[in-house]
Amino acid sequence: MTGEIAPLFVRWSLPHWAALGIVALAAGGILWGCRRLRMESRLLVGKVLGSFFLLTFLMETFGRIVREHWEPWQDRLPLHFCSLMALVCFIALWFRTPWACAVAYFGVLTASVQGLITPMLHDGFPSAAFFVFFIGHGLLLISALYLPAVLQWRARPWDDMRALGL
């Protein structure tokens, strides 16, 4: 595609609904399939998923610094909520620490899901930004649900308030 401009993203359009449907089907399929595995295999799948988050977090952070050198320094910081959730999901899936599991679960289900429903995208389907956004946010949702549904993590009393405080 030389010189072509990607169409603008339109919320609640057919591509948006299709992306949400694909995320829902993928989440259901992955969670259902992984629940049928032995715990050792479940842990391994979780670590592979967590490794993906660490890799994307590092690529996004360094990529933003390299690509967007003309923007103010505040825009180059990796302080986007979903970027931080990717890092927390890595910690939760690799180390299964209670605080990381709670923050990943409650953080993703409150904010990253909202991003799927009401994305702030400029370019629509079939742009790379469209695919990166829905794949990344869809995997965050899968990870948040993977913790209780597959790895059998359970929230402790006040975990929701601790996650909110953090």
Secondary structure as the mmCIF struct_conf table of DSSP 4:
data_model
#
loop_
_struct_conf.conf_type_id
_struct_conf.id
_struct_conf.beg_label_comp_id
_struct_conf.beg_label_asym_id
_struct_conf.beg_label_seq_id
_struct_conf.end_label_comp_id
_struct_conf.end_label_asym_id
_struct_conf.end_label_seq_id
BEND BEND1 GLY A 3 GLY A 3
HELX_LH_PP_P HELX_LH_PP_P1 ALA A 6 PRO A 7
STRN STRN1 LEU A 8 LEU A 8
HELX_LH_PP_P HELX_LH_PP_P2 PHE A 9 PHE A 9
TURN_TY1_P TURN_TY1_P1 ARG A 11 TRP A 12
BEND BEND2 SER A 13 SER A 13
HELX_RH_AL_P HELX_RH_AL_P1 LEU A 14 ARG A 35
TURN_TY1_P TURN_TY1_P2 ARG A 36 ARG A 36
BEND BEND3 LEU A 37 LEU A 37
HELX_RH_AL_P HELX_RH_AL_P2 MET A 39 ARG A 67
TURN_TY1_P TURN_TY1_P3 GLU A 68 TRP A 70
BEND BEND4 GLU A 71 GLU A 71
HELX_RH_AL_P HELX_RH_AL_P3 TRP A 73 ARG A 76
BEND BEND5 LEU A 77 PRO A 78
HELX_RH_AL_P HELX_RH_AL_P4 PHE A 81 PHE A 95
HELX_RH_AL_P HELX_RH_AL_P5 PRO A 98 GLY A 107
HELX_RH_PI_P HELX_RH_PI_P1 VAL A 108 SER A 112
HELX_RH_AL_P HELX_RH_AL_P6 VAL A 113 ILE A 117
BEND BEND6 THR A 118 THR A 118
BEND BEND7 HIS A 122 HIS A 122
STRN STRN2 ASP A 123 ASP A 123
TURN_TY1_P TURN_TY1_P4 PHE A 125 PRO A 126
BEND BEND8 SER A 127 SER A 127
HELX_RH_AL_P HELX_RH_AL_P7 ALA A 128 ALA A 149
TURN_TY1_P TURN_TY1_P5 VAL A 150 VAL A 150
BEND BEND9 LEU A 151 LEU A 151
HELX_LH_PP_P HELX_LH_PP_P3 ALA A 155 ARG A 156
TURN_TY1_P TURN_TY1_P6 PRO A 157 TRP A 158
HELX_RH_AL_P HELX_RH_AL_P8 ASP A 159 GLY A 165
#
